[in-house]
Structures are given as structure tokens and as C-alpha cells.
């Protein structure tokens, strides 16, 4: 699997986990963190990683290395 596909897959999974935390963790408060706020952070990180995967796949760096 190419690194662009890995970044796309990891970014989309991270985004979905963050979305689930944001949707279902609004009423829950844990002493150390709030799941809804952590979900927003994970959605941002997942979105950035997904966009990086799109950038790498469009640029075509993996084809030159293989």
C-alpha cells in the first residue's frame, strides 16, 4: 500500500472516530478531558491528514519512488 493511500485511510478513520466522539460525547465529562472537545481535535487532525494524502496522490511522489 502506498504512503498516499495510508494517509488517506488513517485520516478518514481518525476523522470518523473524532466525529463519533463529538456526536456521542456531548453529555459526558471525564475528569481529564471532554470527549466532545477531543472529537473536534481528532476531526481537524484527521482532515489535515486526509488532505495530505490527497496532495501526495495528486503530486505522484509514490510513482517516482517505486
C-alpha positions as CSV (number, residue, x, y, z in Angstrom):
1,X,0.0,0.0,0.0
2,X,1.4,3.4,-0.9
3,X,2.0,6.1,1.6
4,X,-0.7,8.3,0.0
5,X,-3.3,5.6,0.5
6,X,-2.1,5.1,4.1
7,X,-2.5,8.7,4.8
8,X,-6.0,8.7,3.2
9,X,-7.1,5.7,5.2
10,X,-5.6,6.9,8.5
11,X,-7.0,10.4,8.0
12,X,-10.5,9.1,7.3
13,X,-10.5,6.7,10.3
14,X,-9.3,9.5,12.6
15,X,-12.0,11.8,11.3
16,X,-14.7,9.2,11.8
17,X,-13.5,8.5,15.4
18,X,-13.5,12.2,16.1
19,X,-16.9,12.6,14.7
20,X,-18.3,9.8,16.9
21,X,-16.7,11.3,20.0
22,X,-18.1,14.7,19.1
23,X,-21.6,13.4,18.4
24,X,-22.0,11.0,21.3
25,X,-19.7,12.6,23.9
26,X,-21.6,15.9,24.4
27,X,-23.2,15.0,27.7
28,X,-20.2,13.1,29.1
29,X,-17.5,14.8,31.2
30,X,-14.4,12.9,32.3
31,X,-12.0,14.5,34.8
32,X,-9.1,14.8,32.4
33,X,-10.8,15.7,29.2
34,X,-14.1,16.3,27.5
35,X,-14.9,13.7,24.7
36,X,-16.6,16.3,22.5
37,X,-13.6,18.6,22.5
38,X,-11.3,15.7,21.9
39,X,-13.5,14.7,19.0
40,X,-13.2,18.2,17.4
41,X,-9.4,18.0,17.7
42,X,-9.4,14.5,16.1
43,X,-11.6,15.7,13.3
44,X,-9.2,18.5,12.5
45,X,-6.2,16.2,12.6
46,X,-7.9,13.6,10.5
47,X,-9.0,16.2,8.0
48,X,-5.5,17.5,7.6
49,X,-4.0,14.0,7.2
50,X,-6.7,13.2,4.6
51,X,-5.8,16.3,2.7
52,X,-2.1,15.5,2.9
53,X,-2.9,12.1,1.4
54,X,-4.9,13.7,-1.4
55,X,-1.9,16.1,-2.0
56,X,0.5,13.2,-2.1
57,X,-1.6,11.2,-4.5
58,X,-2.2,14.1,-6.9
59,X,1.5,15.1,-6.8
60,X,2.5,11.5,-7.6
61,X,5.6,11.1,-5.4
62,X,4.9,7.4,-4.8
63,X,5.2,6.6,-8.6
64,X,8.7,8.1,-8.8
65,X,9.9,6.1,-5.7
66,X,8.6,2.7,-6.8
